[in-house]
Amino acid sequence: MGKEATALSLYEIMDLRKTGEDAIRYFEGIRWGDKPACVECGCDGKVTAQKKAGDYWCGDCRGCFNAFTNTPMERSKVDIRKWIYASCALMASRKGISPLQPSKEIGVRQRAAWCMLHRSRLACGEDLQALSGHIGIGETCLGGKEADKHESKRLKAGRGAVGKQAAIGMKARGGHVRAVPISNTDPTCPAAYGP
């Protein structure tokens, strides 16, 4: 009988990576297996380990690399275990998390936590699949009221949508959401409904 997949709690994940070096070895195993290979040229023959744990030198393209090169964790001064914690907390939440939460929990500045979460979200990528099923579509104008603007910034061109950006939002029932800015709000124009 095969091994069953089990979900690990955040505590169990952090317990498996007690030191930063354990976390580095873990990521190296995920990326390369047993033998490191250069991330630029793919060479694995002329790769030598450097003094700093996890750093390698490629003799072919003559460059340094590590398991985090070309990833969101590249050139980060934050401990890799803190990255694991923040990424797991982000993926476990349904609606995302505020940078204030990991900044308090892992002991980094709020700005560093914001950068970590932002990079993690970018690494997840954009889901470019088409919406399907029942789709709700809505149009709105985004921008503040003219009365709330400073006198020098007011357009004095009327009320309503003047000076605002038109946008269209589409949501598949129980699925993904898309929002795109539009330039033409004429319903007969196909460009009004995005790409």
N, C-alpha and C positions, 0 to 999 in steps of 0.2 A: 504494500500500500504506500502511495506517495506521501510526501510531506504536505501538510495543509498550510495554506497561507494564513498568517495571523497578523492582526494589526498591532503595532507597537505603540505604547503610550509615549508621550513626550519625555517622561521621566526615564523610561526604558531606553529610548534612543540616546539620551544624554548619558546614561549609565554605561552604555557600550563604548562611548568615546570619552574616556576619563581625562585624557590629556590632548593637547593640540597635536602632538605627533601621531597619536592614534587616529585622530580625525583625518590628518593628511594621508596616512597610509590607507585609510578607508576609501578616500576619494581617488587615490592612485589606483587602487584595486578596481574601482568602478570604471575608471577611464581607460586604463591600459591592461589590466590583469596583472601578470607577473613581471612583464618587461616594459619599462617606459619607452615611449616613442615620441619623437619630436612632433609638436603640434603644427609647425610650419611646413616642414618638408616630408614628414611621415617616416623619416629614417629611424631605425632602432639599433643599428649596428655601432655607430660612433657616439653613443650617448654615455656621458660620464656624470656621476653624482658630484655635486658641489658641497662645500662645507656646511651651508645652511640646510637644515632638514627640508627635504622635498624639492630642492632646486636641482636642475640638471642642465648640462651643457651639450649642445649638438655640434659635433665636429664637421658635419656637412654644411649646414647653413650658418654655422658659427654664431649661434645665439643661445641665450638662456631661456628656460621655460620651466614651468611646474604644472601640477595637476589643475591649477586654477587659471591658466592662461586661456584667454578667449572665453571666459565665463564671467558671470556677474561678480564673482569674488576676486577677480584679478586686481592686483595692486591694492588690496584693502589692508589697512593696518589693524582692523578689528579681528580678534581671535576667531578662528574658524568654527569653534564650538558655539560661539554667539551667533554666527551666521546660520548654523544648523537650527538653533533654537528659534530664531526669528523667522526663518523660512517655514519651519514646521508649524509655528503658531499662525502664520499667514495662510498656509494651505488648509489648516484645520478649521478656520473661521469661515462662515458662510458669506458674510458681507465685507470681509476685510477687517483690518485692524488699524487703529491710529498709531502713529509713531511714538506717541507718549507711552503706550503700553509696553513695547519691548525696551524702551529707554529705561523705564523703571525696573523691569524684570531682569535685564541682563547687564545693567550698569553702564550704558553708553549715553552720550549726549543725544538729545532729541534729533538734532540734525543728522547725526550718523545713523540713527535708527530710520529716519526718513529715507536716506540714501539706500540703506540695505533693503528696505521694503520696496522701494521704487525699482531697484535693480532686479529684485526677485520677481516682481510683476512683469517687467520687460522680458525676463527669461522665459516666462510662461508663454509668451507670444500672443499674437492676435488670432482668434479663431476666424478663419476666412470662409467658413462653410456658409452656404446660402440658408436663409431662414426657410422653414417649411411648416406645414400644418396651418392652423388658424393664426393669422398674423393681425395684430392691431397696429394701426398707423395713426400718428398724430403730428400736428404741425404747430409750432409756436414761434414766438419772437423772443429772443433773449437779449436782455439789456436793462438798464435802470430807467427810472422815470425821468423825464426831462426836468421836472420840478426838483428832483433830488440832486441834480448836477450843479456845479458851480456856474455862475452867470456867464463866464467866458467860454464854457464848454457847451452850452446849450445851442442847439441847431436853429431854434425858432422857426421850424418849418412845419409845425402842425402837431397833432397828437397821434396816439396809436403806435404804429410800427416804425415811425420816423426815427432813424438813428439806431435801429436795433438789427441784430443778425437773425435772419430766419433760419430755422432748423427743422428737420423732420426726424421723428423717432419711430422705430419699428420694433415690435416685440412679438416673438413667437410664443404662443401660449405654453407656459411651463418651460420656456427655453431661453434663448439668447436675446440680447437687446442690441440694436444698432441705432446710432444717432449720427446724422451728418448735417453739416451746414449747407444751405441751399441759397442760390442767388436769385432764382426765379420762382415766385410763389404761384404762378399761373397754373391751374389744375390741368390744362391741356398740354403743358410742356412736360415731356418725359424726363428731362433733366431734373425736374423738381423732386423726383423720387429717388435720387441718388444713383450710384453705379449699379 
